[in-house]
Amino acid sequence: MPDPGREFLNGHLLLDSGQLRGSFFQRTVVLICQHDSEGAFGLVLNKPTGSIVGDVLLSDVPDSLKSLPVFSGGPVQPTALSYLRESGSSDHEEPVIPGVTIGHSLEFLRDFAGQEPDPGQIRLFAGYSGWSPGQLESEIKREAWLTHPASFDLIFQAQPDQLWQHVLRLKGWQYRILSQMPEEPELN
């Protein structure tokens, strides 16, 4: 049930504000897929695992999916599967932003075989990012995160290794210095 007067971040990006150095979330961009009074669920968009779908999923999936990279969606349940794709009409998916849905069904991915999806319009994730009730709000209040509206292009078209810097630059000139900071400032 929605909480009047409370702002939820469904369909927004969270960006490390520079305070998460040394943690899993250093320089990450997290898409918030669900946020309500019971907590928040998101997927890290810019952390490829180095594995491809064909190496990770033992199940039969379409060939067009097998060579796609698998992203680390977050540190929670690293074997849990999620995917984002250009909107479909499946009972197994929920809308995240206009034009993008999230799903968790391996069966659905198997059934994708006849459809041969455009690999630029689907991303697969192992694990997820989760926050208990009030935790994300507390972290934002402590300025650990910056927020920015998500878009189809930022989810699917931007280069993952440059996404954090790219979104910071989109936020405006006041974030330019942060976007240009070296990953290990003490080595500078």
Sequence and secondary structure as in RCSB ss.txt:
>XXXX:A:sequence
MPDPGREFLNGHLLLDSGQLRGSFFQRTVVLICQHDSEGAFGLVLNKPTGSIVGDVLLSDVPDSLKSLPVFSGGP
VQPTALSYLRESGSSDHEEPVIPGVTIGHSLEFLRDFAGQEPDPGQIRLFAGYSGWSPGQLESEIKREAWLTHPA
SFDLIFQAQPDQLWQHVLRLKGWQYRILSQMPEEPELN
>XXXX:A:secstr
   TT    TTEEEEE S  TTSTTTT EEEEEEEETTEEEEEESS EEEEEHHHH  S   HHHHTSEEEE  S
EEEEEEEEEEE    TTEEEEETTEEEE  HHHHHHGGGT   GGGEEEEEEEEEE TTHHHHHHHTT EEEEE 
 HIIIIIS GGGHHHHHHHHH GGGHHHHHS SSGGG 
